[in-house]
C-alpha cells in the first residue's frame, strides 16, 4: 500500500498553485488602476458640474484641488468635498483653484491645466479660458 505523493505530483501541484497566485496578483494590481481611472473621470464630471451649477444658480462656483488627494466644490449655498484614489497622483506643484463665472466661463486667472498620473501615464485636465470647456487628454 502506497502512502504519500511522488515528487512529480508535488512539483505539478506547486506549479499550478503558483500560476494561479500570479494571475490573482496581476488582477488585483489592475483593479487599483481601474479605480484611479474611474476617479479621474469623476473629477472631470465634477468640474463640468461646477461649471453648470454656476450657470444655473447664477453664482460664481469654485473647484479647489489640494495636494492631499481631495477637492472641494463650492457655489452659493452648495459645498461638498471629495477624495480620490491614492493611485491617482496629483502632479501640480501647488494647490489649484478653478473659478467659473455666472456664464460658465473660467476666469482668466484660474483657467489651468491639472496633471494627474496613474502608473506611468500622465493625464491632463484642461479648462479653456474663454469657453470654460473641460477636456481630458491622455
N, CA and C atoms as a LAMMPS dump frame, in Angstrom:
ITEM: TIMESTEP
0
ITEM: NUMBER OF ATOMS
414
ITEM: BOX BOUNDS ff ff ff
-5.0000000000000000e+02 5.0000000000000000e+02
-5.0000000000000000e+02 5.0000000000000000e+02
-5.0000000000000000e+02 5.0000000000000000e+02
ITEM: ATOMS id mol type element x y z
1 1 1 N 0.833 -1.17 0
2 1 2 C 0 0 0
3 1 3 C 0.891 1.251 0
4 2 1 N 0.572 2.155 -0.883
5 2 2 C 1.409 3.333 -1.099
6 2 3 C 0.799 4.539 -0.364
7 3 1 N 1.624 5.216 0.433
8 3 2 C 1.164 6.418 1.143
9 3 3 C 2.013 7.598 0.701
10 4 1 N 1.371 8.781 0.5
11 4 2 C 2.114 9.98 0.131
12 4 3 C 2.061 10.261 -1.362
13 5 1 N 2.792 11.297 -1.75
14 5 2 C 2.806 11.746 -3.13
15 5 3 C 4.191 11.556 -3.732
16 6 1 N 4.225 11.403 -5.024
17 6 2 C 5.521 11.327 -5.697
18 6 3 C 6.056 12.738 -5.898
19 7 1 N 7.317 12.83 -6.214
20 7 2 C 7.953 14.128 -6.43
21 7 3 C 7.327 14.866 -7.607
22 8 1 N 6.98 14.163 -8.65
23 8 2 C 6.352 14.783 -9.825
24 8 3 C 4.986 15.356 -9.472
25 9 1 N 4.202 14.646 -8.704
26 9 2 C 2.887 15.139 -8.289
27 9 3 C 3.021 16.42 -7.463
28 10 1 N 4 16.479 -6.576
29 10 2 C 4.216 17.681 -5.762
30 10 3 C 4.661 18.867 -6.621
31 11 1 N 5.565 18.644 -7.561
32 11 2 C 6.048 19.726 -8.429
33 11 3 C 4.908 20.278 -9.288
34 12 1 N 4.068 19.4 -9.846
35 12 2 C 2.943 19.839 -10.664
36 12 3 C 1.954 20.635 -9.811
37 13 1 N 1.678 20.164 -8.615
38 13 2 C 0.727 20.866 -7.731
39 13 3 C 1.241 22.252 -7.349
40 14 1 N 2.505 22.343 -6.99
41 14 2 C 3.083 23.633 -6.614
42 14 3 C 3.108 24.58 -7.813
43 15 1 N 3.384 24.056 -9.008
44 15 2 C 3.384 24.89 -10.213
45 15 3 C 2 25.469 -10.485
46 16 1 N 0.987 24.657 -10.374
47 16 2 C -0.389 25.128 -10.615
48 16 3 C -0.776 26.197 -9.594
49 17 1 N -0.456 25.973 -8.33
50 17 2 C -0.789 26.944 -7.287
51 17 3 C -0.052 28.261 -7.528
52 18 1 N 1.222 28.207 -7.919
53 18 2 C 1.969 29.449 -8.139
54 18 3 C 1.446 30.215 -9.355
55 19 1 N 1.023 29.524 -10.402
56 19 2 C 0.442 30.193 -11.574
57 19 3 C -0.863 30.887 -11.188
58 20 1 N -1.709 30.197 -10.444
59 20 2 C -2.972 30.804 -10.003
60 20 3 C -2.722 32.013 -9.103
61 21 1 N -1.743 31.922 -8.231
62 21 2 C -1.408 33.045 -7.347
63 21 3 C -0.928 34.248 -8.161
64 22 1 N -0.086 34.022 -9.163
65 22 2 C 0.425 35.096 -10.012
66 22 3 C -0.703 35.784 -10.774
67 23 1 N -1.62 35 -11.324
68 23 2 C -2.758 35.584 -12.047
69 23 3 C -3.634 36.418 -11.118
70 24 1 N -3.853 35.933 -9.922
71 24 2 C -4.65 36.679 -8.945
72 24 3 C -3.984 37.983 -8.554
73 25 1 N -2.676 37.971 -8.386
74 25 2 C -1.943 39.177 -8.024
75 25 3 C -1.987 40.21 -9.144
76 26 1 N -1.866 39.764 -10.382
77 26 2 C -1.941 40.689 -11.518
78 26 3 C -3.327 41.32 -11.612
79 27 1 N -4.356 40.553 -11.375
80 27 2 C -5.722 41.091 -11.408
81 27 3 C -5.921 42.123 -10.31
82 28 1 N -5.371 41.852 -9.148
83 28 2 C -5.514 42.776 -8.023
84 28 3 C -4.845 44.113 -8.329
85 29 1 N -3.682 44.109 -8.964
86 29 2 C -2.999 45.352 -9.326
87 29 3 C -3.782 46.131 -10.363
88 30 1 N -4.395 45.435 -11.301
89 30 2 C -5.159 46.092 -12.357
90 30 3 C -6.392 46.792 -11.781
91 31 1 N -6.99 46.234 -10.734
92 31 2 C -8.175 46.835 -10.121
93 31 3 C -7.856 48.228 -9.586
94 32 1 N -6.686 48.414 -8.988
95 32 2 C -6.299 49.719 -8.456
96 32 3 C -6.215 50.782 -9.534
97 33 1 N -5.643 50.443 -10.684
98 33 2 C -5.537 51.448 -11.751
99 33 3 C -6.9 51.707 -12.391
100 34 1 N -7.772 50.705 -12.427
101 34 2 C -9.126 50.932 -12.951
102 34 3 C -9.907 51.883 -12.045
103 35 1 N -9.747 51.724 -10.742
104 35 2 C -10.409 52.637 -9.805
105 35 3 C -9.863 54.059 -9.957
106 36 1 N -8.566 54.18 -10.175
107 36 2 C -7.965 55.506 -10.36
108 36 3 C -8.489 56.172 -11.63
109 37 1 N -8.644 55.404 -12.716
110 37 2 C -9.194 55.966 -13.96
111 37 3 C -10.644 56.383 -13.763
112 38 1 N -11.389 55.6 -13.004
113 38 2 C -12.781 55.957 -12.709
114 38 3 C -12.831 57.261 -11.91
115 39 1 N -11.931 57.394 -10.941
116 39 2 C -11.871 58.631 -10.154
117 39 3 C -11.498 59.83 -11.022
118 40 1 N -10.608 59.631 -11.991
119 40 2 C -10.221 60.713 -12.899
120 40 3 C -11.422 61.187 -13.715
121 41 1 N -12.213 60.253 -14.222
122 41 2 C -13.414 60.628 -14.98
123 41 3 C -14.435 61.318 -14.076
124 42 1 N -14.514 60.881 -12.837
125 42 2 C -15.417 61.533 -11.875
126 42 3 C -14.985 62.97 -11.615
127 43 1 N -13.684 63.201 -11.515
128 43 2 C -13.167 64.563 -11.313
129 43 3 C -13.564 65.458 -12.486
130 44 1 N -13.405 64.946 -13.71
131 44 2 C -13.793 65.723 -14.896
132 44 3 C -15.282 66.047 -14.842
133 45 1 N -16.103 65.061 -14.49
134 45 2 C -17.552 65.294 -14.4
135 45 3 C -17.894 66.293 -13.302
136 46 1 N -17.168 66.277 -12.183
137 46 2 C -17.429 67.24 -11.115
138 46 3 C -17.043 68.662 -11.534
139 47 1 N -15.97 68.801 -12.313
140 47 2 C -15.606 70.137 -12.809
141 47 3 C -16.695 70.649 -13.745
142 48 1 N -17.205 69.78 -14.621
143 48 2 C -18.307 70.164 -15.516
144 48 3 C -19.558 70.508 -14.704
145 49 1 N -19.788 69.746 -13.638
146 49 2 C -20.929 70.005 -12.755
147 49 3 C -20.809 71.387 -12.117
148 50 1 N -19.605 71.746 -11.666
149 50 2 C -19.397 73.068 -11.058
150 50 3 C -19.649 74.171 -12.069
151 51 1 N -19.225 73.963 -13.304
152 51 2 C -19.469 74.951 -14.364
153 51 3 C -20.97 75.112 -14.619
154 52 1 N -21.676 73.989 -14.729
155 52 2 C -23.127 74.041 -14.962
156 52 3 C -23.864 74.646 -13.777
157 53 1 N -23.366 74.406 -12.573
158 53 2 C -24.01 74.971 -11.394
159 53 3 C -23.862 76.488 -11.367
160 54 1 N -22.707 76.99 -11.809
161 54 2 C -22.504 78.439 -11.867
162 54 3 C -23.51 79.078 -12.811
163 55 1 N -23.792 78.411 -13.932
164 55 2 C -24.76 78.936 -14.902
165 55 3 C -26.172 78.88 -14.335
166 56 1 N -26.549 77.728 -13.77
167 56 2 C -27.933 77.551 -13.32
168 56 3 C -28.255 78.362 -12.068
169 57 1 N -27.31 78.508 -11.142
170 57 2 C -27.57 79.264 -9.909
171 57 3 C -27.217 80.743 -10.044
172 58 1 N -26.656 81.102 -11.227
173 58 2 C -26.233 82.481 -11.461
174 58 3 C -25.346 82.986 -10.327
175 59 1 N -24.387 82.148 -10.007
176 59 2 C -23.445 82.462 -8.942
177 59 3 C -22.085 81.865 -9.299
178 60 1 N -21.063 82.522 -8.89
179 60 2 C -19.717 82.035 -9.167
180 60 3 C -19.49 80.705 -8.442
181 61 1 N -18.859 79.745 -9.114
182 61 2 C -18.537 78.471 -8.47
183 61 3 C -17.039 78.234 -8.519
184 62 1 N -16.566 77.446 -7.561
185 62 2 C -15.137 77.163 -7.481
186 62 3 C -14.901 75.682 -7.221
187 63 1 N -13.81 75.182 -7.805
188 63 2 C -13.343 73.829 -7.516
189 63 3 C -11.917 73.998 -7.02
190 64 1 N -11.687 73.566 -5.787
191 64 2 C -10.38 73.752 -5.153
192 64 3 C -9.709 72.388 -4.972
193 65 1 N -8.574 72.196 -5.626
194 65 2 C -7.813 70.949 -5.529
195 65 3 C -6.658 71.143 -4.564
196 66 1 N -6.576 70.283 -3.567
197 66 2 C -5.447 70.341 -2.635
198 66 3 C -4.526 69.149 -2.873
199 67 1 N -3.361 69.192 -2.312
200 67 2 C -2.342 68.168 -2.55
201 67 3 C -2.605 66.877 -1.775
202 68 1 N -3.633 66.822 -0.96
203 68 2 C -3.89 65.632 -0.133
204 68 3 C -4.962 64.712 -0.719
205 69 1 N -4.994 64.581 -2.043
206 69 2 C -5.94 63.703 -2.749
207 69 3 C -7.395 64.063 -2.454
208 70 1 N -7.68 65.345 -2.413
209 70 2 C -9.064 65.773 -2.202
210 70 3 C -9.322 67.06 -2.987
211 71 1 N -10.603 67.326 -3.176
212 71 2 C -11.009 68.578 -3.805
213 71 3 C -12.381 68.959 -3.281
214 72 1 N -12.712 70.249 -3.446
215 72 2 C -13.95 70.783 -2.881
216 72 3 C -14.645 71.647 -3.924
217 73 1 N -15.956 71.49 -4.019
218 73 2 C -16.771 72.304 -4.93
219 73 3 C -17.632 73.228 -4.085
220 74 1 N -17.632 74.524 -4.435
221 74 2 C -18.489 75.482 -3.742
222 74 3 C -19.21 76.346 -4.773
223 75 1 N -20.458 76.628 -4.481
224 75 2 C -21.257 77.528 -5.307
225 75 3 C -22.459 77.97 -4.477
226 76 1 N -22.567 79.263 -4.263
227 76 2 C -23.659 79.826 -3.459
228 76 3 C -23.747 79.072 -2.132
229 77 1 N -24.861 78.37 -1.886
230 77 2 C -25.032 77.651 -0.62
231 77 3 C -24.595 76.181 -0.704
232 78 1 N -24.037 75.766 -1.825
233 78 2 C -23.594 74.38 -2.01
234 78 3 C -22.105 74.268 -1.714
235 79 1 N -21.735 73.255 -0.932
236 79 2 C -20.332 72.997 -0.638
237 79 3 C -20.171 71.509 -0.362
238 80 1 N -19.267 70.865 -1.108
239 80 2 C -19.055 69.44 -0.908
240 80 3 C -17.596 69.082 -1.183
241 81 1 N -17.068 68.176 -0.37
242 81 2 C -15.687 67.722 -0.514
243 81 3 C -15.656 66.289 -1.024
244 82 1 N -14.616 65.976 -1.775
245 82 2 C -14.453 64.649 -2.357
246 82 3 C -13.004 64.193 -2.182
247 83 1 N -12.826 62.889 -2.106
248 83 2 C -11.489 62.291 -2.042
249 83 3 C -11.355 61.315 -3.191
250 84 1 N -10.137 61.15 -3.674
251 84 2 C -9.908 60.209 -4.761
252 84 3 C -8.785 59.237 -4.405
253 85 1 N -8.68 58.191 -5.216
254 85 2 C -7.775 57.065 -5.016
255 85 3 C -6.32 57.517 -4.89
256 86 1 N -5.57 56.875 -4.006
257 86 2 C -4.153 57.203 -3.828
258 86 3 C -3.31 56.831 -5.04
259 87 1 N -3.789 55.937 -5.872
260 87 2 C -3.057 55.561 -7.08
261 87 3 C -3.144 56.656 -8.144
262 88 1 N -4.034 57.605 -7.946
263 88 2 C -4.159 58.762 -8.832
264 88 3 C -3.367 59.904 -8.191
265 89 1 N -2.212 60.221 -8.761
266 89 2 C -1.325 61.222 -8.177
267 89 3 C -1.566 62.588 -8.811
268 90 1 N -1.758 63.582 -7.968
269 90 2 C -1.914 64.967 -8.409
270 90 3 C -0.517 65.55 -8.582
271 91 1 N -0.159 65.926 -9.807
272 91 2 C 1.212 66.337 -10.101
273 91 3 C 1.468 67.833 -10.03
274 92 1 N 0.427 68.647 -9.966
275 92 2 C 0.653 70.096 -9.889
276 92 3 C 1.46 70.404 -8.628
277 93 1 N 2.352 71.369 -8.714
278 93 2 C 3.256 71.649 -7.595
279 93 3 C 2.592 72.433 -6.466
280 94 1 N 1.433 72.985 -6.725
281 94 2 C 0.719 73.733 -5.677
282 94 3 C -0.769 73.436 -5.784
283 95 1 N -1.52 73.866 -4.782
284 95 2 C -2.971 73.698 -4.823
285 95 3 C -3.542 74.526 -5.966
286 96 1 N -4.662 74.068 -6.517
287 96 2 C -5.261 74.728 -7.68
288 96 3 C -6.703 75.095 -7.373
289 97 1 N -7.094 76.321 -7.76
290 97 2 C -8.48 76.76 -7.602
291 97 3 C -9.015 77.171 -8.966
292 98 1 N -10.048 76.468 -9.425
293 98 2 C -10.725 76.811 -10.674
294 98 3 C -11.97 77.611 -10.331
295 99 1 N -12.186 78.708 -11.037
296 99 2 C -13.35 79.549 -10.782
297 99 3 C -14.148 79.7 -12.073
298 100 1 N -15.461 79.509 -11.969
299 100 2 C -16.36 79.693 -13.109
300 100 3 C -17.295 80.854 -12.808
301 101 1 N -17.479 81.741 -13.799
302 101 2 C -18.369 82.893 -13.65
303 101 3 C -19.819 82.455 -13.862
304 102 1 N -20.735 83.388 -13.74
305 102 2 C -22.163 83.057 -13.896
306 102 3 C -22.512 82.649 -15.325
307 103 1 N -21.614 82.928 -16.26
308 103 2 C -21.824 82.498 -17.647
309 103 3 C -21.151 81.161 -17.94
310 104 1 N -20.539 80.547 -16.919
311 104 2 C -19.879 79.263 -17.103
312 104 3 C -18.495 79.371 -17.692
313 105 1 N -17.986 80.59 -17.738
314 105 2 C -16.671 80.826 -18.312
315 105 3 C -15.64 80.777 -17.192
316 106 1 N -14.518 80.146 -17.463
317 106 2 C -13.432 80.115 -16.491
318 106 3 C -12.778 81.484 -16.473
319 107 1 N -12.609 82.043 -15.291
320 107 2 C -11.975 83.357 -15.227
321 107 3 C -10.526 83.22 -15.696
322 108 1 N -10.019 84.281 -16.309
323 108 2 C -8.709 84.237 -16.986
324 108 3 C -7.584 83.807 -16.058
325 109 1 N -7.65 84.222 -14.81
326 109 2 C -6.55 83.897 -13.903
327 109 3 C -6.644 82.482 -13.339
328 110 1 N -7.754 81.78 -13.567
329 110 2 C -7.869 80.432 -12.997
330 110 3 C -8.005 79.33 -14.038
331 111 1 N -8.03 79.657 -15.317
332 111 2 C -8.071 78.58 -16.3
333 111 3 C -6.701 77.923 -16.29
334 112 1 N -6.718 76.636 -16.021
335 112 2 C -5.471 75.95 -15.777
336 112 3 C -5.489 74.564 -16.381
337 113 1 N -4.353 73.929 -16.273
338 113 2 C -4.233 72.529 -16.627
339 113 3 C -3.87 71.767 -15.371
340 114 1 N -4.636 70.729 -15.096
341 114 2 C -4.363 69.861 -13.962
342 114 3 C -3.672 68.61 -14.485
343 115 1 N -2.636 68.182 -13.81
344 115 2 C -1.893 67 -14.23
345 115 3 C -2.066 65.894 -13.197
346 116 1 N -2.431 64.719 -13.682
347 116 2 C -2.576 63.542 -12.831
348 116 3 C -1.767 62.406 -13.435
349 117 1 N -1.326 61.514 -12.582
350 117 2 C -0.534 60.373 -13.042
351 117 3 C -1.114 59.088 -12.478
352 118 1 N -1.295 58.106 -13.368
353 118 2 C -1.685 56.76 -12.972
354 118 3 C -0.609 55.834 -13.52
355 119 1 N 0.078 55.163 -12.632
356 119 2 C 1.247 54.345 -13.002
357 119 3 C 2.227 55.217 -13.77
358 120 1 N 2.462 54.928 -15.051
359 120 2 C 3.437 55.699 -15.83
360 120 3 C 2.786 56.657 -16.815
361 121 1 N 1.457 56.728 -16.844
362 121 2 C 0.758 57.611 -17.783
363 121 3 C 0.371 58.912 -17.099
364 122 1 N 0.565 60.003 -17.844
365 122 2 C 0.184 61.32 -17.336
366 122 3 C -1.07 61.778 -18.073
367 123 1 N -2.048 62.236 -17.316
368 123 2 C -3.317 62.719 -17.857
369 123 3 C -3.435 64.209 -17.573
370 124 1 N -3.998 64.949 -18.53
371 124 2 C -4.204 66.392 -18.38
372 124 3 C -5.693 66.693 -18.379
373 125 1 N -6.115 67.499 -17.436
374 125 2 C -7.46 68.058 -17.465
375 125 3 C -7.273 69.545 -17.704
376 126 1 N -7.762 70.026 -18.839
377 126 2 C -7.617 71.448 -19.16
378 126 3 C -8.984 72.123 -19.113
379 127 1 N -8.98 73.348 -18.641
380 127 2 C -10.175 74.183 -18.638
381 127 3 C -9.861 75.371 -19.537
382 128 1 N -10.602 75.491 -20.633
383 128 2 C -10.331 76.554 -21.597
384 128 3 C -10.731 77.908 -21.012
385 129 1 N -9.905 78.928 -21.218
386 129 2 C -10.139 80.221 -20.573
387 129 3 C -11.363 80.976 -21.088
388 130 1 N -11.691 80.86 -22.347
389 130 2 C -12.781 81.664 -22.898
390 130 3 C -14.125 80.947 -22.796
391 131 1 N -14.124 79.658 -23.092
392 131 2 C -15.391 78.916 -23.104
393 131 3 C -15.694 78.197 -21.802
394 132 1 N -14.67 77.863 -21.036
395 132 2 C -14.872 77.102 -19.816
396 132 3 C -15.009 75.605 -20.083
397 133 1 N -14.785 75.196 -21.322
398 133 2 C -14.917 73.784 -21.685
399 133 3 C -13.838 72.972 -20.974
400 134 1 N -14.23 71.786 -20.505
401 134 2 C -13.326 70.91 -19.757
402 134 3 C -12.933 69.747 -20.654
403 135 1 N -11.623 69.509 -20.796
404 135 2 C -11.108 68.446 -21.657
405 135 3 C -10.19 67.531 -20.855
406 136 1 N -10.241 66.239 -21.183
407 136 2 C -9.33 65.259 -20.604
408 136 3 C -8.437 64.745 -21.709
409 137 1 N -7.126 64.902 -21.53
410 137 2 C -6.161 64.429 -22.536
411 137 3 C -5.259 63.382 -21.895
412 138 1 N -4.936 62.386 -22.695
413 138 2 C -4.04 61.321 -22.221
414 138 3 C -2.645 61.588 -22.742
